[in-house]
Amino acid sequence: MASDLHHLEQDIWHDLQTALQEAEHPFRTGTLGTRGLDDFVALRTVVLRKVDADVRALWCHSDGRAAKVQELKHNPVVSWLFWDAERKIQLRLGGNATLHRQGEEVDRLWTETSRASRKDYLLPHAPATPLERPEAGTPAHLRGTLPSEEESEKGREHFVGIETRIQFIDWLQLSREGHRRAQFRYQNGEPHRQWVSP
């Protein structure tokens, strides 16, 4: 039984790493939950940008002016949620997030960010800024086009990498033959694996 759990744990991390290579993989995008400054749980869809199974870390990135960045400064505890509709697998992960504005890893993430995505970091207003009327927020000269590589670099100042060190995984697979559920907890670097009731 423990061996099965060990292999399941390896499969979970392999699935997450595979999602980085396959744009259509169901784990490519997930829901990231933080504790909002108003005490409500704040949820949003993010793109998985890096997986490091060795240190059990997931990465995404954000505009540094976004509410989630302020929320993480206040409380670094986060939850991730992924759903694979075809295999009927729900994957929940929890841990502590660290914000990275500088460093080799953030530079790599920025370099890998397309000009289409970098365009979002050139917006003059912070995300969720109140507006008089609906508008895309994109500077007029960039509507319908991409910034040059040089111009896109101006967005780097707003770019933040978010690294979550995972401390808890809850894996659930739904099936007509019977659901299966397992949990993994990481304390002091040691995994505790357990089958649990679905």
Backbone bond lengths (Angstrom), bond angles and torsions (degrees), N, CA, C in turn:
res aa  C-N    CA-C-N  psi(-1)  N-CA   C-N-CA  omega(-1)  CA-C   N-CA-C  phi
1 M - - - 1.461 - - 1.526 110.84 -
2 A 1.358 116.73 -45.62 1.462 119.55 179.30 1.520 110.70 -61.78
3 S 1.339 115.72 -36.97 1.459 119.67 178.65 1.526 110.69 -62.52
4 D 1.342 116.66 -42.18 1.462 120.53 177.14 1.525 110.91 -59.37
5 L 1.311 116.53 -42.44 1.465 120.72 179.01 1.523 110.99 -64.96
6 H 1.313 116.14 -39.11 1.462 119.87 178.35 1.527 110.39 -61.74
7 H 1.333 116.12 -44.96 1.463 119.42 178.79 1.526 111.77 -67.38
8 L 1.327 117.20 -36.94 1.454 120.48 176.85 1.530 110.36 -61.88
9 E 1.312 116.70 -43.53 1.465 121.04 178.28 1.530 110.62 -59.61
10 Q 1.333 116.27 -43.81 1.467 119.87 177.15 1.528 111.02 -62.22
11 D 1.330 116.28 -40.72 1.472 120.39 178.90 1.520 111.91 -62.62
12 I 1.334 116.87 -39.03 1.472 120.92 179.46 1.530 109.75 -60.22
13 W 1.327 116.33 -49.33 1.471 119.58 -178.54 1.530 111.12 -67.63
14 H 1.328 116.82 -34.60 1.464 120.14 176.61 1.527 110.32 -64.86
15 D 1.333 117.01 -42.42 1.467 121.20 177.19 1.527 111.11 -58.02
16 L 1.315 116.06 -45.34 1.465 120.17 -179.06 1.530 110.67 -64.55
17 Q 1.325 117.32 -40.73 1.465 120.28 178.35 1.527 111.08 -67.52
18 T 1.320 117.31 -37.69 1.462 121.32 178.13 1.524 110.59 -62.25
19 A 1.326 116.30 -35.50 1.474 120.64 -179.00 1.526 112.16 -60.60
20 L 1.317 117.44 -24.95 1.468 120.32 178.30 1.522 111.56 -69.55
21 Q 1.338 116.35 -28.71 1.457 120.97 -175.80 1.521 113.13 -93.24
22 E 1.324 116.50 -22.16 1.466 121.11 -174.57 1.529 110.32 -116.21
23 A 1.322 115.61 108.58 1.470 120.59 -176.22 1.521 113.04 -59.35
24 E 1.338 117.63 -28.75 1.465 121.36 -177.88 1.533 112.95 -92.14
25 H 1.300 117.58 0.95 1.466 119.80 179.49 1.525 109.18 -63.41
26 P 1.339 118.94 137.34 1.470 120.18 -177.11 1.524 114.27 -64.17
27 F 1.325 117.84 -19.72 1.462 119.82 177.93 1.528 112.32 -92.50
28 R 1.329 117.48 5.56 1.475 120.18 179.09 1.532 110.34 -63.94
29 T 1.331 115.71 -38.41 1.462 119.82 173.94 1.515 108.74 -117.21
30 G 1.304 115.84 143.82 1.457 121.31 179.07 1.509 109.96 -138.60
31 T 1.305 115.00 174.16 1.462 121.26 175.99 1.520 107.79 -99.77
32 L 1.318 115.82 127.42 1.462 121.65 177.35 1.522 108.13 -107.26
33 G 1.320 115.95 125.63 1.461 121.00 179.94 1.511 111.71 -112.07
34 T 1.335 115.04 135.09 1.465 122.00 176.30 1.522 108.31 -129.98
35 R 1.317 116.39 168.13 1.454 120.97 174.02 1.523 106.58 -89.17
36 G 1.334 115.63 113.27 1.455 120.13 -178.90 1.518 111.63 -65.87
37 L 1.314 116.07 157.53 1.464 120.25 179.58 1.526 111.49 -66.51
38 D 1.351 116.45 -17.36 1.464 121.04 176.48 1.527 111.23 -93.74
39 D 1.338 117.17 11.23 1.459 126.09 178.67 1.521 114.53 76.36
40 F 1.322 118.62 -3.14 1.454 120.03 172.25 1.521 108.44 -80.90
41 V 1.315 116.39 153.08 1.458 119.69 173.50 1.524 107.65 -74.94
42 A 1.303 116.87 129.80 1.469 122.37 -179.77 1.524 108.62 -104.67
43 L 1.336 116.02 125.48 1.456 122.01 -178.31 1.516 110.21 -119.02
44 R 1.334 116.06 143.43 1.461 120.61 175.00 1.526 108.83 -156.59
45 T 1.333 114.62 154.20 1.458 120.18 177.43 1.518 108.63 -85.50
46 V 1.332 115.53 132.62 1.466 121.10 178.34 1.525 108.76 -130.34
47 V 1.309 115.77 159.71 1.454 121.81 176.69 1.531 108.49 -94.56
48 L 1.320 115.83 128.93 1.457 121.25 176.31 1.526 108.24 -69.38
49 R 1.320 117.78 124.55 1.463 121.59 -173.92 1.522 114.19 -109.85
50 K 1.328 117.25 -26.82 1.468 119.87 179.43 1.516 108.04 -157.07
51 V 1.339 115.23 144.52 1.454 122.17 175.18 1.522 107.06 -129.73
52 D 1.319 116.42 128.17 1.460 121.41 176.45 1.519 107.83 -123.63
53 A 1.343 116.17 94.77 1.465 120.99 -176.80 1.521 111.73 -66.12
54 D 1.330 117.63 -27.82 1.467 120.56 -177.61 1.521 111.66 -62.91
55 V 1.327 116.63 -38.55 1.471 119.88 179.08 1.524 111.22 -109.23
56 R 1.346 115.70 5.83 1.468 123.13 178.93 1.529 110.55 56.49
57 A 1.329 115.08 61.76 1.469 120.24 -177.83 1.521 111.28 -128.50
58 L 1.324 115.55 141.59 1.457 123.89 171.38 1.521 107.82 -116.38
59 W 1.338 115.66 143.41 1.459 121.29 -179.83 1.528 110.35 -125.09
60 C 1.314 115.52 143.77 1.460 122.97 165.12 1.527 105.21 -138.67
61 H 1.320 117.19 -179.32 1.464 117.49 173.53 1.516 110.68 -137.48
62 S 1.320 114.76 167.74 1.461 120.70 -171.56 1.516 110.43 -153.88
63 D 1.313 114.35 161.51 1.464 121.23 166.73 1.526 106.20 -71.61
64 G 1.301 116.82 127.41 1.461 121.53 -178.09 1.512 113.99 -62.90
65 R 1.339 116.78 -13.99 1.464 120.61 178.72 1.523 112.38 -90.03
66 A 1.335 117.33 -3.76 1.458 121.67 -176.10 1.528 111.54 -72.83
67 A 1.321 114.81 153.93 1.470 120.51 -178.59 1.524 112.11 -58.60
68 K 1.342 117.73 -36.78 1.466 119.04 -176.96 1.522 111.72 -61.22
69 V 1.331 117.24 -30.56 1.462 119.85 179.22 1.530 109.48 -68.06
70 Q 1.328 116.91 -43.06 1.468 120.19 176.97 1.522 110.70 -64.83
71 E 1.342 116.20 -38.70 1.461 120.50 179.31 1.523 110.73 -63.42
72 L 1.333 117.07 -40.50 1.459 120.69 -179.42 1.522 112.18 -70.59
73 K 1.314 116.91 -29.52 1.469 119.27 174.45 1.525 110.03 -65.48
74 H 1.315 115.93 -34.53 1.463 121.96 -178.50 1.523 111.85 -80.43
75 N 1.348 116.34 -39.14 1.465 121.33 -178.29 1.530 107.93 -150.52
76 P 1.328 118.22 110.12 1.468 120.78 -173.55 1.527 114.82 -80.17
77 V 1.328 118.84 -1.54 1.460 121.21 -177.82 1.531 109.75 -73.84
78 V 1.342 116.43 127.60 1.461 120.91 -178.87 1.522 110.17 -133.57
79 S 1.331 114.58 162.28 1.454 122.42 172.09 1.520 108.40 -128.41
80 W 1.320 115.51 144.85 1.459 123.44 173.94 1.522 107.80 -116.11
81 L 1.330 117.03 145.20 1.459 122.40 176.49 1.521 109.20 -135.80
82 F 1.340 115.41 128.92 1.462 122.05 176.06 1.524 108.16 -126.41
83 W 1.339 116.58 149.40 1.462 121.38 178.81 1.522 109.03 -138.14
84 D 1.326 115.54 125.94 1.457 122.76 175.26 1.529 106.81 -108.23
85 A 1.336 117.07 101.89 1.467 121.66 -175.01 1.519 112.29 -66.63
86 E 1.329 117.27 -35.13 1.462 120.19 -177.86 1.524 111.87 -68.14
87 R 1.326 116.56 -45.74 1.466 120.65 -179.46 1.529 112.41 -90.35
88 K 1.338 117.04 -5.11 1.464 122.96 -179.43 1.536 111.00 58.41
89 I 1.329 115.12 46.06 1.463 120.73 179.74 1.531 109.31 -112.85
90 Q 1.325 114.83 125.70 1.465 121.35 171.25 1.521 107.56 -106.14
91 L 1.328 115.88 131.06 1.458 121.67 -178.91 1.520 108.56 -124.78
92 R 1.330 115.08 118.34 1.467 120.88 176.40 1.520 108.72 -115.14
93 L 1.323 116.18 135.40 1.457 121.04 179.19 1.521 108.73 -133.60
94 G 1.310 116.80 146.66 1.460 121.01 178.52 1.514 111.20 -135.94
95 G 1.315 115.67 151.35 1.457 119.83 178.59 1.508 111.68 -179.70
96 N 1.315 114.90 -165.39 1.460 121.95 179.16 1.522 110.04 -109.66
97 A 1.315 115.21 136.20 1.458 121.20 -177.38 1.526 111.12 -100.44
98 T 1.316 114.30 147.82 1.464 122.06 173.87 1.522 107.64 -125.61
99 L 1.325 115.81 135.59 1.461 122.05 178.22 1.525 109.10 -90.78
100 H 1.329 115.78 134.78 1.470 121.26 179.62 1.522 108.75 -126.00
101 R 1.316 116.63 119.18 1.468 121.02 177.01 1.523 111.45 -102.88
102 Q 1.307 116.66 -26.65 1.462 122.25 -178.38 1.523 108.91 -131.15
103 G 1.313 115.20 165.50 1.460 119.96 174.85 1.507 111.91 119.13
104 E 1.316 114.59 165.84 1.460 122.57 -174.81 1.533 112.10 -59.42
105 E 1.336 117.04 -42.19 1.461 120.10 -176.55 1.529 111.45 -68.24
106 V 1.330 116.75 -41.05 1.469 120.08 178.87 1.522 109.87 -68.51
107 D 1.320 116.79 -37.34 1.467 119.94 176.51 1.527 110.52 -61.40
108 R 1.346 116.80 -40.52 1.458 120.77 178.62 1.533 110.69 -64.65
109 L 1.329 116.15 -44.69 1.465 120.04 178.74 1.535 110.78 -60.89
110 W 1.304 116.47 -41.43 1.467 120.34 179.28 1.523 110.48 -64.88
111 T 1.322 116.80 -44.38 1.465 120.87 179.46 1.520 111.25 -59.47
112 E 1.328 117.30 -36.68 1.459 121.93 -179.48 1.532 113.37 -79.95
113 T 1.322 117.22 -7.25 1.466 120.92 -178.98 1.526 109.60 -80.86
114 S 1.318 116.01 126.72 1.472 120.77 -178.35 1.532 111.10 -66.81
115 R 1.329 115.04 160.88 1.468 118.67 176.55 1.520 111.17 -63.75
116 A 1.333 116.97 -31.39 1.467 120.30 177.19 1.530 110.62 -62.04
117 S 1.333 117.09 -41.21 1.465 120.70 178.07 1.530 111.34 -76.22
118 R 1.321 116.74 -35.59 1.467 119.70 178.93 1.527 111.52 -62.39
119 K 1.316 115.49 -28.07 1.466 120.97 179.48 1.536 111.19 -55.19
120 D 1.355 115.91 -34.10 1.467 120.53 179.89 1.520 112.39 -64.77
121 Y 1.316 116.81 -25.16 1.464 120.58 -178.89 1.533 112.37 -86.06
122 L 1.333 116.35 -1.66 1.463 121.52 178.85 1.532 112.19 -97.35
123 L 1.324 117.00 0.65 1.462 119.83 -178.36 1.530 110.06 -64.17
124 P 1.337 116.77 139.51 1.461 119.09 -177.25 1.527 113.93 -71.92
125 H 1.337 117.25 -22.69 1.465 120.77 -178.25 1.524 110.60 -108.14
126 A 1.313 115.24 149.11 1.459 120.05 173.46 1.524 109.36 -67.05
127 P 1.325 118.22 150.26 1.463 119.97 175.41 1.528 110.64 -54.02
128 A 1.329 115.95 139.65 1.472 124.84 178.28 1.531 113.74 73.48
129 T 1.348 117.52 14.88 1.461 120.11 174.41 1.534 108.90 -67.37
130 P 1.330 119.12 129.33 1.472 120.43 178.29 1.532 110.83 -60.58
131 L 1.342 115.54 139.55 1.463 122.06 -179.83 1.523 109.71 -126.76
132 E 1.326 116.44 156.43 1.464 121.66 177.25 1.524 111.75 -70.76
133 R 1.330 116.46 -33.46 1.465 121.86 -178.89 1.526 108.01 -149.81
134 P 1.330 116.84 161.86 1.467 118.19 -179.85 1.524 111.60 -64.95
135 E 1.304 115.76 136.17 1.460 120.66 175.71 1.515 108.99 -156.22
136 A 1.308 115.72 153.51 1.460 121.23 -177.12 1.525 111.81 -68.44
137 G 1.309 116.22 -26.92 1.456 119.64 -178.76 1.513 113.72 84.59
138 T 1.328 116.85 -13.13 1.456 120.94 179.62 1.528 109.81 -69.88
139 P 1.323 118.07 134.82 1.460 119.14 175.66 1.529 110.32 -53.17
140 A 1.325 116.97 141.15 1.469 123.06 -173.20 1.531 112.62 -51.87
141 H 1.335 117.81 -41.14 1.464 119.89 -176.19 1.535 113.01 -72.62
142 L 1.349 117.08 -8.60 1.466 119.96 -179.92 1.530 113.04 -107.28
143 R 1.327 117.27 -0.17 1.461 119.27 179.77 1.522 109.69 -68.57
144 G 1.323 115.22 122.50 1.460 120.37 179.42 1.513 114.48 81.59
145 T 1.324 117.67 7.12 1.466 120.57 179.88 1.529 109.41 -146.15
146 L 1.308 115.98 171.98 1.457 120.73 179.19 1.527 110.53 -103.79
147 P 1.316 116.87 150.81 1.461 118.58 174.14 1.523 109.94 -70.73
148 S 1.305 116.40 156.66 1.462 119.27 172.50 1.522 108.03 -67.16
149 E 1.312 116.43 164.45 1.466 120.34 177.66 1.522 110.08 -57.47
150 E 1.325 115.24 -42.98 1.469 120.13 -179.56 1.520 111.19 -63.67
151 E 1.336 116.98 -46.41 1.464 119.09 -179.28 1.526 111.40 -66.18
152 S 1.336 116.49 -35.24 1.466 119.22 -178.99 1.524 112.05 -62.73
153 E 1.340 116.70 -26.63 1.465 120.70 179.96 1.523 112.40 -63.27
154 K 1.339 117.25 -21.24 1.470 119.89 178.65 1.526 111.60 -65.31
155 G 1.339 116.92 -22.35 1.459 120.13 179.06 1.515 113.76 -76.96
156 R 1.324 116.74 -11.30 1.475 120.40 -176.71 1.524 112.17 -58.69
157 E 1.326 117.78 -30.26 1.463 120.04 -178.08 1.526 112.58 -65.23
158 H 1.332 117.25 -23.33 1.467 120.94 -179.56 1.525 112.88 -96.94
159 F 1.316 117.89 -1.17 1.468 123.55 -172.54 1.529 110.68 -85.14
160 V 1.331 115.81 128.29 1.465 121.46 179.81 1.526 109.29 -132.46
161 G 1.313 116.82 130.21 1.462 121.51 172.41 1.516 109.35 -88.11
162 I 1.321 116.43 137.96 1.464 121.54 178.33 1.524 107.75 -116.83
163 E 1.316 115.79 114.35 1.465 122.12 179.59 1.522 109.20 -105.81
164 T 1.320 116.70 125.80 1.464 121.11 175.47 1.516 108.97 -109.14
165 R 1.317 117.10 120.07 1.458 121.92 171.79 1.531 107.01 -86.87
166 I 1.324 115.61 113.41 1.453 121.81 -172.13 1.529 110.98 -76.10
167 Q 1.322 115.73 130.81 1.461 122.21 178.22 1.529 112.30 -115.32
168 F 1.344 116.21 -12.54 1.462 119.77 -174.82 1.526 109.49 -151.52
169 I 1.326 116.61 136.09 1.466 122.40 173.94 1.527 108.50 -130.28
170 D 1.320 116.07 134.07 1.459 121.88 172.92 1.525 106.71 -122.45
171 W 1.334 116.53 116.63 1.466 123.42 -177.88 1.516 108.09 -111.13
172 L 1.327 117.01 127.70 1.462 122.13 -179.95 1.516 109.16 -132.88
173 Q 1.341 116.05 127.17 1.455 120.55 174.71 1.531 108.45 -118.83
174 L 1.339 114.20 122.06 1.453 120.23 179.02 1.523 109.66 -88.18
175 S 1.340 116.40 140.63 1.458 120.98 -179.02 1.519 109.37 -157.12
176 R 1.345 116.49 145.98 1.463 120.34 175.71 1.518 111.21 -64.74
177 E 1.322 116.65 -27.20 1.456 121.09 178.79 1.528 112.22 -78.04
178 G 1.317 116.64 -8.71 1.464 121.18 -178.50 1.517 110.78 131.11
179 H 1.308 115.55 130.31 1.463 120.87 179.80 1.535 110.24 -71.86
180 R 1.338 115.35 154.68 1.465 121.70 174.45 1.516 108.46 -130.12
181 R 1.320 115.67 142.79 1.465 120.03 -178.69 1.525 109.83 -144.36
182 A 1.315 115.50 138.97 1.466 121.24 178.50 1.527 109.25 -138.56
183 Q 1.311 115.29 152.39 1.463 121.07 177.28 1.522 109.53 -128.98
184 F 1.329 113.94 146.88 1.454 122.21 179.55 1.525 107.78 -131.57
185 R 1.311 115.89 126.76 1.469 120.62 177.80 1.523 108.39 -121.65
186 Y 1.325 114.92 138.75 1.460 120.47 -178.72 1.524 108.61 -117.21
187 Q 1.325 115.21 111.94 1.456 120.74 178.42 1.514 108.50 -127.05
188 N 1.296 116.35 127.81 1.463 122.41 -177.99 1.528 111.54 53.34
189 G 1.344 115.19 36.73 1.455 120.54 176.95 1.514 115.01 80.67
190 E 1.328 118.42 -8.15 1.460 121.68 -177.55 1.529 110.37 -100.01
191 P 1.343 117.33 130.65 1.458 119.38 178.75 1.530 111.86 -82.40
192 H 1.321 115.12 141.41 1.463 121.58 170.23 1.516 106.01 -116.82
193 R 1.338 116.45 118.40 1.462 122.18 -175.64 1.519 109.64 -110.11
194 Q 1.355 115.73 138.72 1.461 118.93 -176.52 1.514 111.48 -153.89
195 W 1.341 117.23 129.59 1.449 120.43 167.02 1.516 107.60 -74.02
196 V 1.321 118.61 138.47 1.459 122.33 179.44 1.522 109.65 -132.61
197 S 1.304 115.51 163.83 1.464 120.03 178.72 1.517 109.64 -66.95
198 P 1.356 117.08 136.08 1.455 118.89 178.91 1.519 112.55 -69.32
